[in-house]
Amino acid sequence: MAPHTPPTRSARLLLALALFIGIGGSFSEDVLSQIGRFAAQDPGVRAESTGAGGMLPGIGVGSLEQRVFAVGKEAFEEVASVQGTLSDTEAGLGPRFNLDSCAGCHAHPAVGGTSPFVNPQVELAKKYGANNDIPSFIKRDGPVREARFKHNSDGTADGGVHALFTIAGRTDAPGCFLQQPDFRTAVARQNVVFRIPTPLFGAGLIEAIDDDAILANVQASFVAKQSLGIRGRANRTSGHPNTSGNDGTVTRFGWKAQNKSLEIFSGEAYNVEQGITNDLFPHERDEAPACRFNPTPESSTNYGAADPLEVPSDVVKFALFMRFLAPPTPMPDTDTIVRGRKLFGDIGCAACHTPTLHTGKSSVEALRNKEVHLYSDLVVHNMGPGLADDVSQGSAAGDEFRTAPLWGLGKRIFFLHDGRTKDLIEAIQAHAGFGGGRYVPSEANQVVAQYNRLSEIDKQHLLNFLRSL
């Protein structure tokens, strides 16, 4: 055996640094300057208690809101089967679906979050005798994903969700025969794009922000934003506020800010992700006669319920759960977090990731006139060809995405709309992109360039701050 060689002083400092930045600590610049080869790194997913998943502050113990929150959370955690005949399940799954539970997608770091470390879609593919193949882009250690095709076979725009799985072969779906979409060909032709679940913490606060507050923030510091090449615009329920037939108000939920309210967001997801028809989306997405086992809508208002809290449909319960879900709790400040927060503003990140917006005169006291530390402007921006997915939603084009709220980022495993990376530095670099063809350059180019010009020490401070959120 080779004799043990004591580590050099530089190696010891590097080891100590690697351990210390993982807990958001800080070193003096004198110490860091002695480590010539130091390179900033993502501190990784925070491991302490979740700091997420609870109720909004201001909701009283034993209050109606607390009871509604509990009922909504229970519905959110329910597992669906086709006919509700399997143990501990509710009816309505399929005929095509991505997962069988809201909480399965929104799982980490607590119910209401986003993709967990282990993707439940892998096990679900064959559950109860189902004969689904697992698409190549679904991995056990990868994010929960939905798939969209960019174009139809004739070249026209598609953009819709193509559910991963069918109920064919399941013991609770006798006689149903459906084929999965041809994902192999779509992948080969680069015609498939992905979305991962958005975290739902603090969603009620986001819903309670007035349109005027969002629009005023877009105009705030206009000259400074323009100098960075940052524009941004609100997505709306129609392409223009004066378009006939729609109210033209600002939408704000989803990767392209395509959904107006938590109920619309819930109803669409229930139908698209689990295949469950409901009062807002009452029709099956696949109406093959042999695969229709339940009357529709499968989840609707329960007028005959003895308990008033059981009268609302699941969609309403989901929305109430999300509405009263507290925002995530950030880490306490340390020197490195304070330094990183300042750098975040100095280099221009805050021009899109607005640290704080304010709610308006909500009818819910716990949501009324509150500061919302979401780190987002809730509007869409051109992000260049590298992030473009060729999917248009509302007035958001194929290269436009909502500024993702950063609160809770310290606990997230996967980044960007498609979950392509677990590394925060890679996610930052992906914000840059130069124009080409039908795409304009990313609005984040100058901010990313300023990040790249930071010293490695300052980059580390910035990353520590982001992981503290």
RODO-2510 file (C-alpha; in nm, 4 decimals, decimal comma):
residues 469
     n   res          X          Y          Z
     1     m     0,0000     0,0000     0,0000
     2     a     0,1349     0,3435    -0,0903
     3     p     0,2275     0,5626     0,2064
     4     h    -0,0322     0,8255     0,3062
     5     t     0,0561     1,1697     0,1754
     6     p    -0,0808     1,4570     0,3839
     7     p    -0,2983     1,6943     0,1805
     8     t    -0,1486     2,0254     0,0854
     9     r    -0,2689     2,3444     0,2516
    10     s    -0,4473     2,4419    -0,0687
    11     a    -0,6219     2,1048    -0,0845
    12     r    -0,7327     2,1377     0,2780
    13     l    -0,8744     2,4807     0,2068
    14     l    -1,0578     2,3518    -0,0992
    15     l    -1,2101     2,0684     0,1018
    16     a    -1,3185     2,3043     0,3779
    17     l    -1,4623     2,5421     0,1213
    18     a    -1,6589     2,2680    -0,0518
    19     l    -1,8103     2,1637     0,2806
    20     f    -1,8784     2,5171     0,3955
    21     i    -2,0496     2,6496     0,0842
    22     g    -2,2871     2,3560     0,1021
    23     i    -2,4362     2,5084     0,4160
    24     g    -2,4325     2,8642     0,2868
    25     g    -2,1316     2,9712     0,4922
    26     s    -1,8750     3,2314     0,4068
    27     f    -1,4974     3,2695     0,4040
    28     s    -1,2933     3,5856     0,4165
    29     e    -1,1683     3,7070     0,0825
    30     d    -0,8092     3,6642     0,2109
    31     v    -0,8651     3,2919     0,2579
    32     l    -1,0396     3,2528    -0,0758
    33     s    -0,7700     3,4435    -0,2591
    34     q    -0,5194     3,1793    -0,1494
    35     i    -0,7025     2,9148    -0,3464
    36     g    -0,5897     2,9948    -0,6955
    37     r    -0,7865     2,7251    -0,8695
    38     f    -1,1141     2,7821    -0,6900
    39     a    -1,4189     2,7694    -0,9194
    40     a    -1,7707     2,8533    -0,8100
    41     q    -2,0103     2,5611    -0,7819
    42     d    -2,3782     2,5036    -0,7154
    43     p    -2,4086     2,4304    -0,3407
    44     g    -2,6818     2,1792    -0,4267
    45     v    -3,0237     2,1026    -0,2868
    46     r    -3,0638     2,2260     0,0695
    47     a    -3,1088     1,9381     0,3107
    48     e    -3,2535     2,0987     0,6226
    49     s    -3,6218     2,0853     0,7188
    50     t    -3,8460     2,1728     0,4297
    51     g    -3,9715     2,5191     0,5250
    52     a    -4,2591     2,4551     0,2843
    53     g    -4,5993     2,2913     0,2649
    54     g    -4,7737     2,4725     0,5492
    55     m    -5,0616     2,7182     0,5571
    56     l    -5,0394     3,0907     0,4996
    57     p    -4,9562     3,2977     0,8060
    58     g    -5,2694     3,4604     0,9440
    59     i    -5,4986     3,1600     0,9061
    60     g    -5,6309     3,0780     1,2488
    61     v    -5,6231     2,7358     1,4113
    62     g    -5,9663     2,5778     1,3816
    63     s    -6,0828     2,8373     1,1285
    64     l    -6,2865     2,7544     0,8197
    65     e    -5,9823     2,8337     0,6067
    66     q    -5,7746     2,5780     0,7977
    67     r    -6,0428     2,3122     0,7496
    68     v    -6,0715     2,3956     0,3804
    69     f    -5,6932     2,3740     0,3448
    70     a    -5,6927     2,0262     0,5020
    71     v    -5,9767     1,9014     0,2803
    72     g    -5,8032     2,0435    -0,0272
    73     k    -5,4716     1,8843     0,0637
    74     e    -5,6425     1,5471     0,1098
    75     a    -5,7976     1,5725    -0,2367
    76     f    -5,4643     1,6849    -0,3822
    77     e    -5,3006     1,3692    -0,2446
    78     e    -5,5675     1,1272    -0,3713
    79     v    -5,4583     0,8567    -0,6134
    80     a    -5,6825     0,7984    -0,9147
    81     s    -5,7746     0,4693    -1,0778
    82     v    -5,9977     0,4147    -1,3783
    83     q    -6,3202     0,3180    -1,2018
    84     g    -6,2303     0,3800    -0,8387
    85     t    -6,2498     0,0086    -0,7659
    86     l    -5,8888    -0,0290    -0,6539
    87     s    -5,8040     0,0163    -0,2892
    88     d    -5,7619     0,3776    -0,1706
    89     t    -5,8304     0,5324    -0,5110
    90     e    -6,0807     0,7677    -0,6711
    91     a    -6,2424     0,7136    -1,0127
    92     g    -6,1545     0,8931    -1,3347
    93     l    -5,8007     0,8084    -1,4477
    94     g    -5,7373     0,8159    -1,8221
    95     p    -5,7918     0,7073    -2,0913
    96     r    -5,4613     0,8923    -2,1421
    97     f    -5,2587     1,0329    -1,8553
    98     n    -4,9159     1,1315    -1,7226
    99     l    -4,9569     1,0461    -1,3541
   100     d    -5,2301     0,9310    -1,1158
   101     s    -5,2008     1,1941    -0,8424
   102     c    -5,1492     1,5701    -0,8154
   103     a    -4,9124     1,5181    -0,5236
   104     g    -4,7066     1,2729    -0,7304
   105     c    -4,5978     1,5562    -0,9608
   106     h    -4,5914     1,8273    -0,6948
   107     a    -4,3984     1,6320    -0,4327
   108     h    -4,0675     1,7950    -0,3407
   109     p    -3,9745     1,9197    -0,0851
   110     a    -4,3341     1,8854     0,0390
   111     v    -4,6794     1,8404    -0,1110
   112     g    -4,7283     2,1359    -0,3459
   113     g    -4,3692     2,1390    -0,4665
   114     t    -4,2187     2,0000    -0,7851
   115     s    -4,0442     1,6862    -0,9145
   116     p    -3,9043     1,4518    -0,6480
   117     f    -3,5683     1,2739    -0,6585
   118     v    -3,7307     0,9499    -0,7828
   119     n    -3,9669     0,9874    -1,0775
   120     p    -4,2964     0,8028    -1,0017
   121     q    -4,3811     0,7854    -1,3741
   122     v    -4,1401     0,4930    -1,4206
   123     e    -4,3270     0,2652    -1,1789
   124     l    -4,6666     0,3874    -1,2977
   125     a    -4,6057     0,2785    -1,6583
   126     k    -4,6732    -0,0891    -1,5769
   127     k    -4,8916    -0,0443    -1,2704
   128     y    -5,1953    -0,2763    -1,2386
   129     g    -5,1041    -0,4638    -1,5546
   130     a    -5,0715    -0,1633    -1,7861
   131     n    -4,8674    -0,2364    -2,0960
   132     n    -4,7063     0,1048    -2,1454
   133     d    -4,3529     0,1443    -2,2723
   134     i    -4,1417     0,3990    -2,0865
   135     p    -4,0353     0,6776    -2,3265
   136     s    -3,6617     0,7394    -2,3545
   137     f    -3,6899     1,0830    -2,1917
   138     i    -3,8469     0,9473    -1,8712
   139     k    -3,5801     0,8407    -1,6225
   140     r    -3,6020     0,7127    -1,2671
   141     d    -3,3627     0,9851    -1,1505
   142     g    -3,5032     1,2457    -1,3885
   143     p    -3,7873     1,4939    -1,3511
   144     v    -4,1575     1,4249    -1,3866
   145     r    -4,2326     1,5362    -1,7412
   146     e    -4,5166     1,5997    -1,9790
   147     a    -4,4473     1,5862    -2,3520
   148     r    -4,5661     1,8193    -2,6248
   149     f    -4,5212     1,7794    -2,9991
   150     k    -4,4086     2,0947    -3,1763
   151     h    -4,5679     2,0129    -3,5102
   152     n    -4,8289     1,7846    -3,6589
   153     s    -4,7366     1,5381    -3,9306
   154     d    -4,8410     1,7918    -4,1973
   155     g    -4,6070     2,0553    -4,0549
   156     t    -4,8734     2,2686    -3,8921
   157     a    -4,8264     2,3826    -3,5340
   158     d    -4,9266     2,1387    -3,2606
   159     g    -4,8026     2,2349    -2,9134
   160     g    -5,0531     2,0222    -2,7229
   161     v    -4,9755     1,7711    -2,4486
   162     h    -4,9437     1,4117    -2,5700
   163     a    -5,0008     1,2002    -2,2615
   164     l    -4,7274     0,9470    -2,1883
   165     f    -4,9463     0,6536    -2,0881
   166     t    -5,2798     0,4872    -2,1545
   167     i    -5,5011     0,2699    -1,9341
   168     a    -5,4809    -0,0193    -2,1835
   169     g    -5,4014    -0,3495    -2,0112
   170     r    -5,4836    -0,2288    -1,6593
   171     t    -5,6952    -0,4595    -1,4486
   172     d    -5,9460    -0,1779    -1,3950
   173     a    -5,9833    -0,1053    -1,7692
   174     p    -6,0938    -0,4354    -1,9288
   175     g    -6,1337    -0,4265    -2,3055
   176     c    -5,9570    -0,0933    -2,3569
   177     f    -5,6960    -0,0893    -2,6331
   178     l    -5,5090     0,2333    -2,6999
   179     q    -5,1642     0,3004    -2,8422
   180     q    -4,9214     0,5413    -2,6858
   181     p    -4,8046     0,8328    -2,8989
   182     d    -4,5068     0,7565    -3,1235
   183     f    -4,2484     0,9167    -2,8991
   184     r    -3,9582     0,7333    -3,0624
   185     t    -4,0209     0,9027    -3,3965
   186     a    -4,0909     1,2370    -3,2303
   187     v    -3,7587     1,2219    -3,0447
   188     a    -3,5714     1,1220    -3,3611
   189     r    -3,7235     1,4171    -3,5474
   190     q    -3,6622     1,6561    -3,2559
   191     n    -4,0349     1,7191    -3,2520
   192     v    -4,0963     1,6658    -2,8805
   193     v    -4,0463     1,9177    -2,5994
   194     f    -4,1011     1,8850    -2,2275
   195     r    -4,2410     2,0629    -1,9242
   196     i    -4,1896     1,9823    -1,5585
   197     p    -4,4276     2,0696    -1,2717
   198     t    -4,4134     2,4250    -1,1407
   199     p    -4,3962     2,4635    -0,7604
   200     l    -4,7240     2,5810    -0,6080
   201     f    -4,6063     2,7315    -0,2788
   202     g    -4,7443     3,0822    -0,2324
   203     a    -4,9737     3,0449    -0,5341
   204     g    -5,2593     3,2257    -0,3615
   205     l    -5,0392     3,5296    -0,3081
   206     i    -4,9474     3,5287    -0,6770
   207     e    -5,3153     3,5057    -0,7713
   208     a    -5,3932     3,8032    -0,5425
   209     i    -5,1472     4,0415    -0,7138
   210     d    -5,3425     4,2996    -0,9126
   211     d    -5,2893     4,3248    -1,2876
   212     d    -5,1984     4,6908    -1,2427
   213     a    -4,9159     4,5945    -1,0041
   214     i    -4,7723     4,3540    -1,2624
   215     l    -4,8008     4,6062    -1,5457
   216     a    -4,6556     4,8907    -1,3367
   217     n    -4,3582     4,6733    -1,2463
   218     v    -4,2886     4,6092    -1,6157
   219     q    -4,2559     4,9863    -1,6624
   220     a    -4,0526     5,0416    -1,3450
   221     s    -3,6836     5,1198    -1,4026
   222     f    -3,7634     5,1180    -1,7728
   223     v    -3,4424     5,2894    -1,8871
   224     a    -3,2209     5,0551    -1,6842
   225     k    -3,4047     4,7505    -1,8173
   226     q    -3,3860     4,8795    -2,1738
   227     s    -3,0110     4,9289    -2,1390
   228     l    -2,9839     4,5581    -2,0526
   229     g    -3,2021     4,4584    -2,3473
   230     i    -3,4858     4,3513    -2,1164
   231     r    -3,8417     4,4125    -2,2305
   232     g    -4,1001     4,1632    -2,1106
   233     r    -4,4736     4,1743    -2,1568
   234     a    -4,7762     4,0303    -1,9867
   235     n    -4,9503     3,7268    -2,1283
   236     r    -5,3265     3,7706    -2,1351
   237     t    -5,6487     3,5758    -2,1638
   238     s    -5,6509     3,7032    -2,5224
   239     g    -5,3824     3,8317    -2,7535
   240     h    -5,4931     4,1901    -2,6970
   241     p    -5,6908     4,3466    -2,4118
   242     n    -5,9562     4,4686    -2,6566
   243     t    -6,0054     4,1352    -2,8313
   244     s    -6,3752     4,0508    -2,8442
   245     g    -6,4891     3,7490    -2,6460
   246     n    -6,2180     3,7526    -2,3763
   247     d    -6,1593     3,9831    -2,0833
   248     g    -5,7987     4,0595    -2,1738
   249     t    -5,6732     4,0398    -1,8148
   250     v    -5,3219     3,9312    -1,7197
   251     t    -5,2541     3,5579    -1,6891
   252     r    -4,9786     3,4356    -1,4589
   253     f    -4,9669     3,0595    -1,3887
   254     g    -4,7720     2,8015    -1,5883
   255     w    -4,4383     2,8125    -1,7673
   256     k    -4,5738     3,0625    -2,0194
   257     a    -4,8069     3,2408    -1,7756
   258     q    -5,0903     3,0885    -1,9767
   259     n    -5,3455     3,0298    -1,6989
   260     k    -5,5457     3,3040    -1,5340
   261     s    -5,6564     3,1508    -1,2049
   262     l    -5,5867     2,8581    -0,9749
   263     e    -5,9180     2,6961    -1,0653
   264     i    -5,8451     2,7077    -1,4386
   265     f    -5,4923     2,5856    -1,3697
   266     s    -5,6334     2,2979    -1,1599
   267     g    -5,9110     2,2000    -1,3979
   268     e    -5,6825     2,1879    -1,6989
   269     a    -5,4140     1,9904    -1,5170
   270     y    -5,6696     1,7413    -1,3823
   271     n    -5,7905     1,6727    -1,7355
   272     v    -5,4531     1,6821    -1,9116
   273     e    -5,2274     1,5149    -1,6558
   274     q    -5,4629     1,2541    -1,5085
   275     g    -5,7283     1,2421    -1,7790
   276     i    -6,0028     1,3247    -1,5278
   277     t    -6,2964     1,5201    -1,6662
   278     n    -6,4366     1,7951    -1,4464
   279     d    -6,6753     2,0885    -1,4429
   280     l    -6,4254     2,3141    -1,6218
   281     f    -6,3013     2,0508    -1,8709
   282     p    -6,5971     1,8106    -1,9019
   283     h    -6,4930     1,6067    -2,2072
   284     e    -6,2513     1,3149    -2,2373
   285     r    -5,9360     1,3914    -2,4327
   286     d    -5,9741     1,0511    -2,6016
   287     e    -6,3308     0,9345    -2,6556
   288     a    -6,2590     0,5779    -2,7707
   289     p    -6,5859     0,3988    -2,6741
   290     a    -6,4144     0,0897    -2,5284
   291     c    -6,2096     0,3068    -2,2911
   292     r    -6,4909     0,5139    -2,1418
   293     f    -6,5929     0,3635    -1,8101
   294     n    -6,7457     0,6538    -1,6182
   295     p    -7,0133     0,9196    -1,6693
   296     t    -6,8660     1,2634    -1,7344
   297     p    -6,7648     1,4900    -1,5826
   298     e    -6,5988     1,2450    -1,3481
   299     s    -6,5249     1,5099    -1,0858
   300     s    -6,8048     1,7601    -1,0320
   301     t    -6,9901     1,9514    -0,7652
   302     n    -7,1288     1,7071    -0,5076
   303     y    -7,4680     1,8615    -0,4396
   304     g    -7,5803     1,5753    -0,2175
   305     a    -7,2890     1,5833     0,0268
   306     a    -7,3895     1,5953     0,3931
   307     d    -7,0703     1,7830     0,4853
   308     p    -7,0643     2,1303     0,3249
   309     l    -6,6863     2,0995     0,2844
   310     e    -6,7417     1,8012     0,0531
   311     v    -6,9793     1,9875    -0,1807
   312     p    -6,7060     2,1514    -0,3945
   313     s    -6,5538     1,9518    -0,6766
   314     d    -6,1957     1,8322    -0,6553
   315     v    -6,0900     2,1183    -0,8833
   316     v    -6,2244     2,3732    -0,6354
   317     k    -6,0594     2,1855    -0,3464
   318     f    -5,7248     2,1849    -0,5293
   319     a    -5,7526     2,5587    -0,5891
   320     l    -5,8349     2,6266    -0,2239
   321     f    -5,5405     2,4164    -0,1080
   322     m    -5,3049     2,6083    -0,3359
   323     r    -5,4622     2,9424    -0,2449
   324     f    -5,3857     2,8902     0,1242
   325     l    -5,0441     2,7292     0,0705
   326     a    -4,7706     2,9354     0,2325
   327     p    -4,4657     3,0565     0,0415
   328     p    -4,1378     2,8746     0,1112
   329     t    -3,9208     2,9945     0,3975
   330     p    -3,5717     3,1181     0,3003
   331     m    -3,2561     3,0627     0,5032
   332     p    -3,1497     3,3219     0,7600
   333     d    -2,9043     3,5764     0,6271
   334     t    -2,5315     3,5133     0,6422
   335     d    -2,2489     3,7273     0,5050
   336     t    -2,2345     3,5322     0,1812
   337     i    -2,6136     3,5472     0,1326
   338     v    -2,6184     3,9238     0,1887
   339     r    -2,3295     3,9691    -0,0556
   340     g    -2,4969     3,7426    -0,3117
   341     r    -2,8283     3,9285    -0,2842
   342     k    -2,6536     4,2568    -0,3641
   343     l    -2,4764     4,1026    -0,6629
   344     f    -2,8108     3,9645    -0,7820
   345     g    -2,9348     4,3213    -0,8116
   346     d    -2,6095     4,4718    -0,9327
   347     i    -2,5722     4,2518    -1,2404
   348     g    -2,9372     4,2849    -1,3429
   349     c    -3,1005     3,9571    -1,2365
   350     a    -3,3630     4,1525    -1,0426
   351     a    -3,4740     4,3308    -1,3605
   352     c    -3,6802     4,0208    -1,4419
   353     h    -3,6724     3,8296    -1,1144
   354     t    -3,8405     4,1138    -0,9225
   355     p    -3,7763     4,0457    -0,5543
   356     t    -4,1104     4,1725    -0,4228
   357     l    -4,4579     4,2475    -0,5569
   358     h    -4,7673     4,3286    -0,3509
   359     t    -5,1163     4,1834    -0,3341
   360     g    -5,4251     4,3998    -0,3600
   361     k    -5,7567     4,4114    -0,1762
   362     s    -5,8170     4,0380    -0,1640
   363     s    -6,1386     3,9149    -0,0040
   364     v    -5,9202     3,6752     0,1995
   365     e    -5,7552     3,8598     0,4856
   366     a    -5,4463     3,6362     0,4830
   367     l    -5,3878     3,7412     0,1196
   368     r    -5,4781     4,1097     0,1470
   369     n    -5,2125     4,3808     0,1029
   370     k    -4,9192     4,1446     0,1520
   371     e    -4,5596     4,1607     0,0345
   372     v    -4,4871     3,8717    -0,2012
   373     h    -4,1158     3,7861    -0,2121
   374     l    -4,1456     3,5715    -0,5227
   375     y    -3,8483     3,6924    -0,7339
   376     s    -4,0507     3,7133    -1,0539
   377     d    -4,2236     3,9806    -1,2603
   378     l    -4,4825     3,7206    -1,3791
   379     v    -4,4493     3,8312    -1,7420
   380     v    -4,2978     3,6575    -2,0421
   381     h    -3,9619     3,7319    -2,2020
   382     n    -3,7824     3,6254    -2,5187
   383     m    -3,5291     3,3639    -2,4114
   384     g    -3,3544     3,2880    -2,7389
   385     p    -3,3357     2,9695    -2,9473
   386     g    -3,1626     2,7593    -2,6803
   387     l    -3,4674     2,7581    -2,4546
   388     a    -3,7319     2,8019    -2,7254
   389     d    -3,9775     2,5135    -2,7471
   390     d    -4,1861     2,6302    -3,0493
   391     v    -4,5020     2,6146    -2,8379
   392     s    -4,7308     2,9175    -2,8295
   393     q    -4,9772     2,9637    -2,5431
   394     g    -5,2027     3,2655    -2,5153
   395     s    -4,9981     3,5494    -2,6593
   396     a    -4,6673     3,3884    -2,5535
   397     a    -4,4621     3,2810    -2,8531
   398     g    -4,2402     2,9780    -2,8966
   399     d    -3,9345     3,1461    -2,7463
   400     e    -4,1122     3,3278    -2,4626
   401     f    -4,1364     3,2068    -2,1029
   402     r    -4,2635     3,3500    -1,7787
   403     t    -3,9933     3,4609    -1,5385
   404     a    -3,9878     3,1635    -1,3044
   405     p    -4,0397     3,2620    -0,9388
   406     l    -3,7211     3,1828    -0,7488
   407     w    -3,8603     3,1473    -0,3980
   408     g    -3,7970     2,7911    -0,2863
   409     l    -3,5147     2,7499    -0,5393
   410     g    -3,2818     2,6192    -0,2698
   411     k    -3,4818     2,2961    -0,2509
   412     r    -3,5353     2,2378    -0,6230
   413     i    -3,3675     1,9437    -0,7889
   414     f    -3,4350     2,0187    -1,1572
   415     f    -3,4138     2,3498    -1,3402
   416     l    -3,5658     2,5207    -1,6443
   417     h    -3,9019     2,4427    -1,8028
   418     d    -3,7954     2,0988    -1,9230
   419     g    -3,5797     1,9928    -1,6269
   420     r    -3,2736     1,9583    -1,8487
   421     t    -3,0222     2,0222    -1,5695
   422     k    -2,9719     1,9809    -1,1953
   423     d    -2,6904     2,2350    -1,1920
   424     l    -2,7722     2,5954    -1,1112
   425     i    -2,4740     2,7284    -1,3069
   426     e    -2,5870     2,5449    -1,6206
   427     a    -2,9355     2,6882    -1,5716
   428     i    -2,7945     3,0413    -1,5523
   429     q    -2,5843     2,9933    -1,8651
   430     a    -2,8856     2,8526    -2,0534
   431     h    -3,0554     3,1917    -2,0176
   432     a    -2,8181     3,3297    -2,2813
   433     g    -2,8952     3,2728    -2,6470
   434     f    -2,8340     3,4562    -2,9703
   435     g    -3,0951     3,5044    -3,2366
   436     g    -3,1314     3,3104    -3,5527
   437     g    -3,4100     3,2404    -3,7969
   438     r    -3,7382     3,3440    -3,6406
   439     y    -3,5893     3,3949    -3,2936
   440     v    -3,4512     3,7150    -3,1457
   441     p    -3,1632     3,7114    -2,8953
   442     s    -3,2420     3,6282    -2,5361
   443     e    -3,3300     3,9247    -2,3177
   444     a    -3,0967     3,7793    -2,0536
   445     n    -2,7797     3,7961    -2,2638
   446     q    -2,6276     4,1044    -2,1017
   447     v    -2,7127     3,9861    -1,7507
   448     v    -2,5498     3,6479    -1,8140
   449     a    -2,2460     3,8266    -1,9573
   450     q    -2,2196     4,0306    -1,6382
   451     y    -2,2474     3,7142    -1,4318
   452     n    -1,9635     3,5636    -1,6356
   453     r    -1,7451     3,8645    -1,5612
   454     l    -1,7796     3,8205    -1,1849
   455     s    -1,4895     3,6738    -0,9933
   456     e    -1,5322     3,3111    -0,8961
   457     i    -1,5708     3,4232    -0,5352
   458     d    -1,8560     3,6585    -0,6232
   459     k    -2,0201     3,3926    -0,8383
   460     q    -2,0132     3,1679    -0,5329
   461     h    -2,1776     3,4359    -0,3198
   462     l    -2,4517     3,4720    -0,5814
   463     l    -2,5083     3,0966    -0,5992
   464     n    -2,5187     3,0752    -0,2195
   465     f    -2,7832     3,3472    -0,2151
   466     l    -2,9961     3,1680    -0,4764
   467     r    -2,9780     2,8416    -0,2835
   468     s    -3,0831     3,0282     0,0308
   469     l    -3,4226     3,1153    -0,1192
***
